[in-house]
């Protein structure tokens, strides 16, 4: 019965996405749902941005091993990102009325910066989409053991690619809204059954190891730097991301864009704590934790709940993963089409072939991400690496242009490439300081030096002459 319910759910998700395709008439409909989303749907899509594999499976497995400090990156950092978007970024970005985040770098700095930013944006999403497909494979395998994880990844990829390429942002928004309801209901019911069975919240907290819930880092410079790096990986790194931007732009007005981001931040953090509590239940109820900690929650649900709860939980879990996967798939495809392919084909803005090109790019990104998913299967690391790329490459030029009115294209390009290069070198050097901090420092330094200090030195030299 559980397997049948999962298949029915997958079919209904596919059908909903295909039906949403009827709303797509233009490129704007496909990319930003025609900027028509009301607050309730806009909030659901913001919430669903990251509530996927890394939240339910990745973060819970880290929580099991490392306690609350292992989950700073997600859900705490992810909630911080949505909060900052609502407070500082949603309003000015909405007013710019651009189709993609790549367009921001073109308008602010120039076409060369647009191209470099587009490359970094696309690269940052491959791991993100792959993580969702891995999670889908794990879920399907947990429910239907005769389907291997690899086969589950391929099935999920086919479904997500199909309904995303058909309905675009309308499909993402409608399925996000439905799936958000399933996520919340499924997780709350599972918690209502398993937490009392485990002795209640007080017992779970009391039985946890010492310092398990300590959110402060070790009182060393290395501990603090590692703690800061965890907060900003997604907290700042996911701000310059196309999926976040699409959700801001899809809102029906500026006020809705701001409110949906703030409400999404609160909803995300609240609901994301439930899988962590369920993981604590597994320590009480499971005789043995699986060698792959990412399988802990699925095993707990299968062994300690009835069929109805299992259907609700796995439906919620698949909802979370597939909604994140569809949004994460659409984002780089739009960037590839709008900021790399279309400009080089000299396609006119009103040309209907742009929509066809974007759909082809969805398929291409989907195939590449599926390859990543089959190659690497650590969900939390895939998501973290995706956010680091945008943090060290894109965040500094975004802030410099938005808040400091920088228009120096060379500075933006050098900042993107320099920050990413230093981060990669630091990764190979295996430094005690988190490598992303080296990359972020390099991005800031090059941006300031080329756009502020160097022009000032030239101005001073010309005055002396």
C-alpha positions in Angstrom: 0.0 0.0 0.0 2.8 2.4 0.9 4.6 1.7 -2.5 1.3 2.3 -4.3 0.8 5.6 -2.5 4.3 6.8 -3.4 3.7 5.9 -7.1 0.3 7.7 -7.0 2.0 10.8 -5.4 4.7 10.8 -8.1 2.1 10.6 -10.8 0.0 13.4 -9.3 3.0 15.7 -9.0 3.8 15.1 -12.6 0.2 15.7 -13.6 0.0 19.0 -11.6 3.2 20.3 -13.2 2.0 19.4 -16.7 -1.4 21.0 -16.1 0.4 24.2 -14.9 2.0 24.3 -18.3 -1.3 25.6 -19.7 -0.6 28.9 -17.8 2.7 29.4 -19.6 2.2 31.7 -22.6 5.4 33.8 -22.4 9.0 33.7 -21.2 7.9 35.8 -18.2 5.3 33.2 -17.3 7.8 30.4 -17.5 10.5 32.2 -15.4 8.6 34.3 -12.9 4.9 33.1 -13.1 4.1 36.5 -14.7 4.8 38.2 -11.3 1.3 37.3 -10.1 1.7 35.2 -7.0 -0.3 36.2 -3.9 1.2 36.2 -0.4 0.2 32.6 0.6 1.6 31.0 -2.5 4.6 33.2 -2.6 5.4 32.3 1.0 5.0 28.6 0.2 7.5 28.8 -2.6 10.0 30.7 -0.5 9.6 28.1 2.3 10.1 25.3 -0.2 13.3 26.9 -1.6 15.5 24.8 0.6 13.1 22.6 2.6 14.4 19.5 0.9 16.9 16.7 1.2 19.5 18.7 3.2 16.8 19.8 5.7 15.2 16.4 6.4 17.9 13.9 5.6 21.2 15.8 5.5 20.8 18.1 8.6 19.2 15.4 10.7 22.1 13.0 10.1 24.6 15.8 11.0 22.4 16.6 14.1 22.7 12.9 15.1 26.5 13.0 14.9 27.4 16.5 16.0 24.4 18.0 17.9 23.0 21.4 17.3 26.4 22.8 16.1 26.3 20.5 13.2 23.1 22.1 11.9 24.2 25.8 11.9 24.5 25.8 8.2 21.0 24.5 7.7 18.4 25.1 9.0 19.7 28.1 10.9 21.9 29.6 8.1 19.2 29.0 5.6 16.6 30.9 7.7 19.1 33.7 8.1 19.4 34.0 4.3 15.6 34.4 3.9 15.5 36.9 6.7 18.2 39.0 5.2 16.6 38.8 1.7 13.3 40.1 3.2 15.0 42.9 5.2 17.5 44.2 2.7 17.4 42.6 -0.8 13.8 41.9 -1.8 12.7 45.5 -2.2 15.6 46.9 -4.3 15.8 43.7 -6.5 12.0 43.7 -7.1 12.2 47.3 -8.3 14.8 46.5 -10.9 12.3 44.2 -12.6 14.9 41.9 -14.2 14.3 38.4 -15.5 17.4 36.7 -14.0 20.1 37.3 -11.5 22.6 37.3 -14.4 20.8 40.4 -15.7 21.6 42.2 -12.5 25.3 41.8 -13.2 24.8 42.9 -16.8 22.9 46.0 -15.9 25.2 46.9 -12.9 28.6 46.0 -14.4 28.4 45.0 -18.0 28.1 42.0 -20.4 31.5 40.4 -19.5 30.5 40.4 -15.8 27.2 39.0 -16.8 28.9 36.0 -18.5 31.2 35.3 -15.6 28.4 35.6 -13.1 26.2 33.3 -15.2 28.9 30.6 -15.2 29.3 30.7 -11.4 25.5 30.7 -10.9 25.1 27.6 -13.1 28.0 25.8 -11.4 26.6 26.5 -7.9 23.3 24.7 -8.8 24.6 21.4 -10.1 25.4 20.1 -6.7 22.1 21.5 -5.3 19.9 19.7 -7.8 22.0 16.5 -7.5 21.5 16.5 -3.7 17.7 16.5 -4.2 17.9 13.7 -6.7 20.0 11.6 -4.4 17.5 12.2 -1.6 14.6 11.1 -3.9 16.5 8.0 -4.7 17.0 7.2 -1.0 13.3 7.8 -0.3 12.1 5.6 -3.1 14.6 2.8 -2.2 13.5 3.0 1.5 9.9 2.5 0.5 10.4 0.1 -2.4 13.6 -1.8 -1.6 13.7 -3.6 -4.9 14.3 -0.3 -6.6 17.9 0.7 -6.0 19.0 4.2 -5.1 20.4 4.7 -8.6 17.2 3.7 -10.2 15.3 5.9 -7.8 17.5 8.9 -8.8 16.7 8.2 -12.5 13.0 8.0 -11.8 13.0 11.2 -9.8 15.1 13.0 -12.4 12.6 12.1 -15.2 9.6 13.3 -13.2 11.2 16.6 -12.0 12.6 17.4 -15.4 9.3 16.7 -17.1 7.1 18.9 -15.0 9.6 21.7 -14.8 10.2 21.8 -18.5 6.5 21.8 -19.1 5.2 24.3 -16.5 8.3 26.4 -15.5 7.8 28.7 -12.5 4.0 28.2 -12.5 4.6 24.4 -12.1 7.1 25.1 -9.3 4.8 27.5 -7.5 1.6 25.4 -7.7 3.4 22.2 -6.7 5.3 24.1 -3.9 2.0 25.3 -2.5 0.5 21.8 -2.4 3.7 20.1 -1.2 4.2 22.7 1.6 0.8 21.7 3.1 1.8 18.0 2.9 5.2 18.7 4.4 3.8 20.5 7.4 1.0 18.0 8.0 3.1 14.9 7.5 5.9 16.1 9.8 3.6 17.3 12.6 1.7 14.0 12.7 4.9 11.9 12.7 6.2 14.0 15.6 2.9 13.8 17.5 3.2 10.0 17.4 6.9 9.4 17.8 7.9 12.0 20.4 5.5 10.7 23.1 6.5 7.1 22.3 10.1 8.2 22.9 9.3 9.6 26.4 8.5 13.2 25.5 10.6 16.2 24.6 12.0 16.6 28.2 13.2 13.0 28.2 14.8 13.4 24.7 16.7 16.5 25.8 17.8 14.9 29.1 19.0 11.8 27.5 21.1 13.6 24.9 24.9 13.7 25.3 26.5 16.6 27.2 26.8 19.8 25.1 24.6 18.3 22.4 22.4 21.4 22.4 25.2 24.0 22.8 25.0 26.5 20.0 28.1 28.4 20.9 31.4 27.2 19.3 34.6 26.1 21.0 36.2 29.1 22.7 39.2 29.2 20.3 39.8 31.3 17.3 39.5 28.3 15.1 36.2 27.3 16.7 34.7 30.8 16.2 35.9 31.0 12.6 34.4 27.6 11.8 31.2 28.7 13.5 31.0 31.9 11.5 31.7 30.0 8.3 28.8 27.7 9.0 26.4 30.6 9.5 27.4 32.4 6.2 27.7 29.4 3.9 24.0 29.4 3.1 23.2 32.5 5.2 25.0 34.8 2.8 26.0 32.4 0.0 22.5 31.7 -1.1 21.4 35.4 -1.3 22.8 35.8 -4.9 20.9 32.8 -6.2 18.5 32.6 -9.0 15.9 30.5 -7.2 15.7 33.0 -4.4 15.5 35.8 -6.9 12.8 34.0 -9.0 10.6 33.7 -5.9 11.0 37.4 -5.1 10.2 38.4 -8.6 7.2 36.1 -8.9 5.4 38.0 -6.1 2.5 40.1 -7.2 4.0 43.3 -5.7 7.0 44.6 -3.7 5.2 44.3 -0.4 4.4 40.7 -1.1 8.0 40.0 -2.0 9.2 41.3 1.3 6.5 39.7 3.5 6.8 36.3 1.8 10.6 36.2 2.5 10.1 37.1 6.1 7.3 34.7 6.7 9.2 32.0 4.8 12.2 32.5 7.1 10.1 31.9 10.2 8.1 29.0 8.8 11.3 27.4 7.5 13.1 27.5 10.9 10.0 26.3 12.8 9.2 23.3 10.6 12.9 22.4 10.0 13.3 21.7 13.7 10.8 18.8 13.5 13.2 16.4 11.6 15.8 17.1 14.2 13.5 16.1 17.1 12.5 13.0 15.2 16.2 12.1 14.9 16.5 12.2 18.6 13.6 9.8 18.8 15.6 7.3 16.7 18.2 7.1 19.5 15.5 5.9 21.8 13.5 3.7 19.4 16.0 2.1 17.0 18.2 -0.7 18.3 20.8 0.2 15.7 21.5 3.4 13.8 22.1 2.7 10.0 25.7 3.1 8.8 24.5 5.7 6.4 22.9 8.2 8.9 20.9 9.7 6.1 18.7 6.6 6.2 17.9 7.0 10.0 14.6 8.9 9.7 13.2 6.7 6.9 14.1 3.6 9.0 12.5 5.1 12.1 9.2 5.8 10.3 9.1 2.4 8.6 9.7 0.5 11.9 7.7 2.5 14.4 4.6 3.9 12.6 1.6 2.6 10.8 0.8 2.7 7.1 -1.1 5.9 7.2 1.7 7.8 9.0 4.2 6.3 6.6 2.2 7.5 3.6 2.0 11.0 5.1 5.7 11.1 6.1 7.1 9.8 2.8 4.6 11.9 0.9 5.9 14.9 2.9 9.5 14.0 2.4 9.1 13.5 -1.4 7.1 16.8 -1.4 10.0 18.6 0.2 12.6 17.1 -2.1 10.8 17.4 -5.3 9.7 21.0 -4.7 13.3 22.0 -4.0 14.6 20.0 -7.0 12.2 21.7 -9.4 13.1 25.2 -8.3 16.8 24.4 -8.2 16.6 22.9 -11.7 14.7 25.8 -13.2 17.1 28.5 -11.8 20.4 27.5 -13.6 18.5 26.6 -16.8 17.0 30.1 -17.0 20.5 31.6 -16.4 22.0 29.4 -19.1 19.3 30.4 -21.6 19.0 34.1 -20.9 22.5 35.1 -20.0 24.7 32.8 -22.1 22.8 31.1 -25.0 20.3 33.8 -26.1 22.8 36.7 -26.2 25.1 34.7 -28.4 22.4 33.6 -30.8 21.2 37.3 -31.1 17.6 36.2 -30.3 15.2 39.2 -30.1 13.6 39.9 -26.7 10.1 39.2 -28.0 11.1 36.1 -30.0 9.0 33.0 -29.0 12.0 30.8 -29.6 13.4 32.0 -26.2 10.9 29.9 -24.4 11.9 26.8 -26.4 15.6 27.5 -25.7 14.9 27.8 -22.0 13.1 24.5 -22.0 16.0 22.8 -23.7 18.3 24.2 -21.1 16.1 22.7 -18.4 16.7 19.3 -19.9 20.4 19.8 -20.3 20.9 21.0 -16.7 18.7 18.1 -15.5 20.9 15.6 -17.3 24.2 17.0 -16.0 22.8 17.2 -12.4 21.7 13.6 -12.7 25.2 12.7 -13.5 26.4 14.5 -10.4 23.8 12.6 -8.3 25.1 9.3 -9.6 28.7 10.3 -8.9 28.4 11.8 -5.4 25.8 11.0 -2.8 26.6 13.0 0.4 23.6 15.4 0.5 24.8 17.9 3.1 28.2 18.3 1.4 26.7 18.8 -2.1 24.4 21.6 -0.8 27.2 23.3 1.2 29.6 23.3 -1.7 26.9 24.8 -4.0 26.4 27.7 -1.6 30.1 28.4 -1.1 30.6 29.0 -4.9 28.0 31.8 -4.8 29.4 33.2 -1.5 33.0 33.6 -2.7 32.2 34.4 -6.3 28.9 36.4 -6.4 28.0 37.9 -3.0 30.5 40.7 -2.9 29.8 42.2 -6.3 26.1 41.9 -5.6 26.4 44.0 -2.4 28.9 46.4 -3.9 26.6 47.2 -6.8 23.3 47.3 -4.8 24.4 49.2 -1.7 27.6 51.0 -2.7 26.7 51.8 -6.3 29.8 50.2 -7.7 29.9 50.1 -11.5 33.5 48.8 -12.1 33.2 45.8 -14.3 36.9 44.8 -14.0 36.6 44.9 -10.2 33.5 42.7 -10.3 35.1 40.1 -12.6 38.4 40.0 -10.6 36.4 39.7 -7.4 34.4 36.7 -8.7 37.4 34.9 -10.1 39.8 35.8 -7.4 37.5 34.8 -4.5 36.7 31.4 -6.1 40.4 30.7 -7.0 41.6 31.5 -3.5 38.8 29.3 -2.0 39.8 26.3 -4.2 43.5 26.8 -3.4 42.7 26.9 0.3 40.7 23.7 0.0 43.7 21.9 -1.5 46.0 23.3 1.3 43.7 21.9 4.0 44.0 25.0 6.2 42.8 25.2 9.8 40.8 28.3 8.9 37.7 27.4 6.8 38.7 27.8 3.1 35.6 29.8 2.3 36.8 32.6 4.6 39.9 33.0 2.5 37.8 33.2 -0.6 35.4 35.7 0.8 38.3 37.9 2.1 40.0 37.7 -1.4 36.7 38.7 -3.1 36.3 41.7 -0.7 39.9 42.8 -1.0 40.1 42.7 -4.8 36.7 44.5 -5.1 37.8 47.3 -2.8 41.3 47.7 -4.2 40.3 47.8 -7.9 37.1 49.9 -7.5 38.1 52.3 -4.7 41.8 52.3 -3.7 43.3 52.1 -7.2 41.2 54.9 -8.7 42.0 57.1 -5.7 45.7 56.5 -6.2 45.5 57.4 -9.8 43.5 60.5 -8.9 46.1 61.5 -6.3 49.0 60.9 -8.8 47.3 63.1 -11.5 46.9 65.9 -8.9 50.6 65.7 -8.1 51.5 65.8 -11.8 
